[in-house]
Amino acid sequence: MAITRTCSCGKLHPVGYKCPIVAARRAAQKKKSADKYKSNTERVLRSSYAWKTKSLEVRDQALHICEVCADKHLTFSAGQPVEAHHIISVRNDKDLLVDDYNICVLCRQHHEQAENGKIKKNYLLELARKRIEKNKLRVPCDSSSPPS
């Protein structure tokens, strides 16, 4: 009688047998994680100090509120984490990694919709432009001089 083991597929197989069900699961998982970042270059760009700094800066400018929710007067992102989203993917143009006009702040729901093309890029570009214009009007507070 051959020695068997319990496979993660739930069946008993002889020791050393390569289960095709488990192999297919592993291949699908590997493909899924590889698809997230199409290239090592994109992974390096997204983990760079420049991107992390710009991402935080843009989220601060948007007051950590989803720009789509704010524009449509929705309360989805109230108290929820927000994410910086590249409107034109860095996969298509790496020079746009830290371009203010190519980044908008979205809640997870709207980020997923933007990634799937359910939110138009022109709309997102307009939101980014509005955020930039609004921040140009803000006057930084200078604590060293008394108010006049």
C-alpha positions in Angstrom: 0.0 0.0 0.0 1.4 3.4 -1.0 1.9 6.2 1.5 -0.6 9.0 1.0 -1.0 12.5 2.3 -3.9 14.9 2.5 -3.7 17.5 -0.1 -4.9 21.1 0.2 -7.5 20.3 -2.4 -9.1 18.0 0.2 -8.2 14.6 -1.5 -5.7 11.9 -0.6 -2.7 11.6 -3.0 0.4 9.4 -3.0 3.4 11.2 -1.5 5.2 13.2 -4.2 2.2 13.5 -6.5 1.8 17.0 -8.0 -1.9 17.8 -7.7 -3.1 19.7 -10.8 -5.9 21.5 -8.8 -3.3 23.0 -6.3 -0.9 23.8 -9.2 -3.7 25.7 -11.0 -4.6 27.6 -7.8 -0.9 28.6 -7.3 -0.5 29.7 -10.9 -3.7 31.8 -10.7 -2.5 33.5 -7.5 1.0 34.1 -9.0 -0.6 35.7 -12.1 -2.9 37.8 -9.9 0.0 39.3 -7.9 2.1 39.8 -11.0 -0.8 41.7 -12.8 -1.0 44.3 -10.0 2.3 45.8 -11.1 3.0 45.0 -14.8 6.7 45.7 -14.4 9.4 45.9 -11.8 10.0 49.5 -12.9 6.4 50.4 -11.9 6.9 48.7 -8.5 10.1 50.7 -7.9 8.4 54.0 -8.9 5.5 53.4 -6.6 7.8 52.6 -3.7 10.0 55.6 -4.2 10.4 58.4 -1.7 9.3 60.9 -4.3 5.9 59.1 -4.8 5.3 58.5 -1.1 6.0 62.2 -0.4 3.8 63.5 -3.3 1.0 61.1 -2.3 0.9 62.4 1.2 1.2 66.0 0.0 -1.8 65.6 -2.4 -3.9 63.9 0.3 -3.1 66.7 2.7 -4.1 69.3 0.0 -7.4 67.5 -0.4 -7.9 67.4 3.4 -8.0 63.6 3.3 -11.4 63.7 1.6 -12.3 61.9 -1.6 -12.5 64.5 -4.3 -15.4 62.7 -6.1 -17.4 62.5 -2.9 -16.8 66.1 -2.1 -17.7 67.2 -5.7 -20.9 65.2 -5.6 -21.7 66.2 -2.0 -21.6 62.6 -0.9 -20.5 61.3 2.6 -18.9 58.0 1.5 -15.4 59.0 2.5 -16.2 60.6 5.8 -13.8 59.0 8.2 -12.6 56.5 5.6 -9.0 56.2 4.4 -8.3 57.9 1.0 -5.8 57.0 -1.7 -3.9 59.0 -4.2 -4.8 57.8 -7.7 -2.8 58.3 -11.0 -5.3 59.4 -13.5 -3.0 58.5 -16.4 -1.2 55.3 -15.3 2.6 55.5 -14.7 2.6 52.3 -16.7 1.8 54.5 -19.7 4.0 57.5 -18.8 6.4 57.3 -15.9 7.1 61.1 -16.1 3.6 61.7 -14.6 4.5 59.9 -11.4 4.6 63.1 -9.3 2.7 65.5 -11.6 0.0 67.3 -9.5 -2.4 67.4 -12.4 -2.2 63.6 -12.8 -3.1 62.8 -9.2 -6.5 62.8 -7.5 -7.6 61.7 -4.1 -10.2 59.0 -3.9 -11.9 56.8 -1.4 -11.6 53.1 -2.1 -14.9 52.8 -3.8 -14.2 55.6 -6.2 -10.6 54.4 -6.7 -11.8 51.0 -7.8 -14.4 52.7 -10.1 -11.6 54.9 -11.6 -9.3 51.9 -12.1 -12.2 50.0 -13.9 -12.9 53.0 -16.2 -16.3 53.8 -14.6 -15.2 57.3 -13.8 -14.1 59.3 -16.8 -10.5 60.5 -16.8 -11.5 64.0 -18.0 -13.6 64.4 -14.9 -10.7 63.3 -12.6 -8.4 65.6 -14.4 -10.8 68.5 -13.8 -11.0 67.6 -10.1 -7.2 67.6 -9.8 -7.1 71.0 -11.5 -9.7 72.4 -9.1 -7.7 71.1 -6.1 -4.6 72.8 -7.4 -6.4 76.1 -8.1 -8.0 76.0 -4.7 -4.6 75.5 -3.0 -3.0 78.4 -4.9 -5.6 80.7 -3.2 -4.7 79.5 0.3 -2.3 81.8 2.1 0.1 80.0 4.3 -0.1 81.1 7.9 3.2 82.8 9.1 3.3 82.3 12.9 6.4 84.6 13.3 4.5 87.8 12.5 1.4 88.9 14.5 -1.9 89.3 12.6 -2.6 92.8 11.4 
